[in-house]
Amino acid sequence: LAVAGGLMLYKNKILRQPAPRAPFYQYSPCSISNVLSSWAQYECLKYVSFPTQTLFKSSKVIPVMLVGKFIHKKSYPWIEYIEAIGITLGVALFMMTEKKQPRHTSTNDDSALGLLILCVYVFCDSFTSQWQDRVYRSYHVDQYAMMFGVNFFSLTFTAANLIWTGEMFQALAFLHANPAALFNVITLSFTSATGQLFIFYTIKQFGPIVFTIMMTTRQMISLTVSCIIFKHALGPSAILGTAVVFSVLFYRTKRKYDAFSGRN
């Protein structure tokens, strides 16, 4: 919130480049959905296994397209649905292989409540980027205004909930008693703020579908790099999943390039 506010002031007052503004309440829907998706992402682990959560998370591309069709009344060509399914299957194959728990570890069976919370997570996460895209298209705001508005409402909603439950004072007391933890939280806040700048810029410039594909494949790339660095073996299923995802991404890039070249 502080980083976004500082960048807005710098751009408006120092650079003299005032950006268009949206009604402030327009940032609240995607803020609420962002808070709910964060809660549901962790809450569902009380009721479902980690592989089940991973499978849902790897399928976010398709819900983002469906929510976009509802919000923007936008129709996607069938080839994009096929690409989304290919990416989903490839990432799911990779993640389910690499995140598989040891056989001796007992896990709880997936419950209906856990699956419902997972559906809330997928819907809210899909809605967040699509609503942000709608605000960008309607009011032409920049990523700094989006970041400030979303974080303002998120801070308000989260703080109100923490005060209501009494957890706010427990958290502050813990940080006061542990200065090292406070330093880590501040460091994480600044790195998170930097990441948000790139997230909002990506959604503004390239749209929520490209952003979701990037975030989905990022998990797989991170695991691959980790396996290389720490010399962990990748199983055949993980290699196959990697090949499927990058084949689809290569085809998608080539298709977009050929379409762009054809228009010019």
VOGU-3710 file (C-alpha; in Angstrom, 3 decimals, decimal comma):
1> lavagglmly> 0,000/0,000/0,000  2,819/2,405/0,925  4,834/1,502/-2,186  1,836/2,007/-4,482  0,903/5,294/-2,817  4,484/6,562/-3,088  4,680/5,659/-6,781  1,353/7,383/-7,470  2,531/10,570/-5,754  5,852/10,466/-7,585
11> knkilrqpap> 4,171/10,040/-10,949  1,515/12,723/-10,334  3,509/15,344/-8,439  7,103/14,917/-9,614  6,753/13,597/-13,161  3,530/15,565/-13,739  1,905/12,557/-15,401  -1,537/12,245/-13,817  -3,207/8,943/-14,677  -6,927/8,362/-15,259
21> rapfyqyspc> -8,882/7,405/-12,155  -11,657/4,926/-11,525  -14,393/5,209/-8,881  -12,670/3,915/-5,768  -15,360/1,327/-5,023  -14,506/-0,423/-8,299  -11,424/-1,887/-6,614  -13,415/-3,551/-3,824  -14,849/-6,582/-5,716  -11,440/-7,917/-6,793
31> sisnvlsswa> -10,048/-7,121/-3,331  -12,762/-9,192/-1,664  -12,223/-12,072/-4,097  -8,450/-11,868/-3,543  -8,860/-12,078/0,246  -11,322/-14,970/-0,070  -9,078/-16,899/-2,470  -6,111/-16,541/-0,082  -8,224/-17,798/2,817  -9,699/-20,696/0,826
41> qyeclkyvsf> -6,284/-21,758/-0,497  -5,052/-22,553/3,022  -8,348/-23,443/4,707  -9,084/-26,232/2,228  -5,970/-28,149/3,373  -7,829/-28,970/6,586  -10,290/-31,048/4,561  -8,525/-32,238/1,386  -5,149/-33,724/0,565  -2,348/-31,631/-0,880
51> ptqtlfkssk> -2,412/-33,439/-4,273  -6,112/-32,592/-4,609  -5,390/-28,923/-3,945  -2,528/-29,054/-6,441  -4,775/-30,550/-9,108  -7,326/-27,763/-8,645  -4,641/-25,076/-8,733  -3,209/-26,424/-11,966  -6,612/-26,155/-13,670  -7,071/-22,403/-13,133
61> vipvmlvgkf> -6,645/-21,500/-16,799  -10,044/-22,919/-17,754  -12,031/-21,190/-14,941  -10,350/-17,876/-15,820  -11,630/-18,244/-19,376  -15,135/-19,126/-18,180  -15,270/-16,203/-15,740  -13,971/-13,920/-18,491  -16,781/-15,088/-20,728  -19,256/-14,180/-17,986
71> ihkksypwie> -17,763/-10,777/-17,080  -16,649/-9,529/-20,506  -19,171/-11,487/-22,594  -16,086/-12,623/-24,468  -15,972/-15,748/-26,582  -12,727/-17,647/-26,961  -11,875/-19,786/-30,002  -11,935/-23,537/-29,421  -8,184/-23,737/-29,968  -7,637/-21,695/-26,798
81> yieaigitlg> -9,777/-24,106/-24,779  -7,762/-27,007/-26,188  -4,515/-25,229/-25,269  -5,846/-24,556/-21,761  -6,746/-28,226/-21,328  -3,296/-29,269/-22,582  -1,523/-26,943/-20,137  -3,782/-28,104/-17,307  -3,118/-31,787/-17,989  0,633/-31,252/-18,354
91> valfmmtekk> 1,010/-29,243/-15,154  -1,273/-31,599/-13,230  0,775/-34,586/-14,401  4,004/-32,902/-13,354  2,754/-31,570/-10,011  0,964/-34,751/-8,972  4,156/-36,715/-9,607  6,554/-34,352/-7,835  4,246/-33,502/-4,933  3,190/-37,063/-4,228
101> qprhtstndd> 3,418/-37,814/-0,522  5,313/-40,868/0,769  3,284/-44,029/1,102  3,825/-44,217/4,852  2,295/-40,768/5,375  -1,390/-40,941/6,204  -3,718/-38,337/4,728  -7,338/-37,563/5,331  -9,896/-38,415/2,701  -11,162/-35,488/0,673
111> salgllilcv> -14,430/-34,169/2,090  -17,295/-32,422/0,338  -16,626/-29,283/2,394  -13,002/-29,250/1,294  -13,955/-29,578/-2,370  -16,483/-26,752/-1,932  -13,792/-24,508/-0,440  -11,512/-25,419/-3,346  -14,226/-24,347/-5,781  -14,484/-21,035/-3,903
121> yvfcdsftsq> -10,719/-20,620/-4,245  -10,667/-21,324/-7,989  -13,655/-19,066/-8,697  -12,389/-16,156/-6,575  -8,879/-16,402/-7,996  -10,277/-16,419/-11,536  -12,620/-13,528/-10,776  -9,828/-11,343/-9,346  -7,733/-11,030/-12,516  -10,789/-10,772/-14,768
131> wqdrvyrsyh> -12,302/-7,940/-12,710  -8,964/-6,116/-12,720  -8,886/-6,469/-16,500  -12,386/-5,005/-16,628  -11,330/-1,946/-14,587  -8,275/-1,480/-16,815  -10,407/-1,584/-19,947  -13,182/0,634/-18,590  -11,189/3,371/-16,850  -7,636/3,037/-18,288
141> vdqyammfgv> -6,011/3,309/-14,857  -2,350/2,407/-14,401  -0,990/-0,497/-12,358  -0,091/1,789/-9,439  -3,684/2,932/-8,945  -4,872/-0,669/-9,213  -2,306/-1,813/-6,665  -3,215/0,990/-4,245  -6,972/0,462/-4,521  -6,884/-3,323/-4,182
151> nffsltftaa> -4,459/-3,252/-1,254  -6,400/-0,498/0,522  -9,567/-2,588/0,579  -7,641/-5,787/1,344  -5,955/-4,102/4,316  -9,305/-2,768/5,542  -11,127/-6,103/5,252  -8,267/-8,128/6,753  -7,667/-5,713/9,643  -11,377/-5,662/10,494
161> nliwtgemfq> -11,458/-9,466/10,574  -8,304/-9,688/12,725  -9,698/-7,170/15,218  -13,027/-8,996/15,298  -11,381/-12,355/16,038  -8,783/-10,891/18,417  -5,867/-12,202/16,364  -4,597/-8,697/15,565  -3,305/-8,099/19,094  -1,754/-11,571/19,275
171> alaflhanpa> 0,115/-10,939/16,016  1,354/-7,509/17,140  2,489/-8,929/20,489  4,385/-11,706/18,693  6,144/-9,236/16,373  7,016/-7,000/19,349  8,549/-9,959/21,168  10,402/-11,197/18,068  12,174/-8,353/16,204  13,734/-10,832/13,763
181> alfnvitlsf> 10,262/-11,926/12,676  9,271/-8,275/12,186  12,290/-7,745/9,920  11,342/-10,827/7,891  7,739/-9,614/7,550  8,905/-6,189/6,340  11,286/-7,807/3,846  8,538/-10,094/2,589  6,188/-7,110/2,261  8,592/-5,201/0,015
191> tsatgqlfif> 9,348/-8,211/-2,170  5,629/-8,947/-2,405  4,942/-5,328/-3,378  7,561/-5,557/-6,128  5,966/-8,760/-7,392  2,542/-7,114/-7,415  3,818/-4,349/-9,675  4,737/-6,947/-12,289  1,475/-8,844/-11,747  -0,728/-5,798/-12,302
201> ytikqfgpiv> 1,371/-4,686/-15,271  1,078/-8,132/-16,880  -2,707/-8,189/-16,454  -2,977/-4,650/-17,861  -0,761/-5,268/-20,902  -1,440/-8,907/-21,771  -4,687/-9,880/-20,047  -5,678/-12,415/-17,383  -5,288/-15,523/-19,567  -1,591/-14,903/-20,250
211> ftimmttrqm> -1,049/-14,030/-16,585  -2,713/-17,251/-15,399  -0,661/-19,358/-17,824  2,511/-17,678/-16,543  1,604/-18,309/-12,888  0,577/-21,900/-13,581  3,733/-22,848/-15,442  5,868/-20,922/-12,919  5,193/-23,613/-10,324  6,426/-26,296/-12,675
221> isltvsciif> 9,519/-24,323/-13,730  10,378/-23,620/-10,074  10,192/-27,306/-9,253  12,290/-28,215/-12,289  15,008/-25,718/-11,331  14,888/-26,991/-7,751  15,345/-30,573/-8,944  18,350/-29,534/-11,058  19,997/-27,535/-8,265  19,458/-30,141/-5,557
231> khalgpsail> 20,005/-33,080/-7,938  16,569/-34,633/-7,466  15,504/-37,077/-10,139  12,493/-36,249/-12,307  10,224/-39,199/-12,967  8,944/-40,150/-16,431  5,521/-38,615/-15,714  7,086/-35,295/-14,722  9,196/-35,240/-17,895  6,128/-36,041/-19,989
241> gtavvfsvlf> 4,145/-33,268/-18,257  6,959/-30,798/-18,906  7,086/-31,763/-22,580  3,310/-31,350/-22,940  3,242/-27,897/-21,342  6,161/-26,467/-23,286  4,881/-27,971/-26,524  1,530/-26,244/-25,998  3,242/-22,954/-25,058  5,473/-23,146/-28,141
251> yrtkrkydaf> 2,472/-23,830/-30,373  0,503/-20,987/-28,738  3,378/-18,545/-29,233  3,829/-19,589/-32,860  0,082/-19,312/-33,501  -0,028/-15,796/-32,030  3,055/-14,776/-34,036  1,635/-16,140/-37,298  -1,655/-14,310/-36,646  0,221/-11,063/-35,950
261> sgrn> 2,370/-11,472/-39,069  -0,735/-12,157/-41,137  -2,335/-8,876/-40,011  0,780/-6,968/-41,022
//
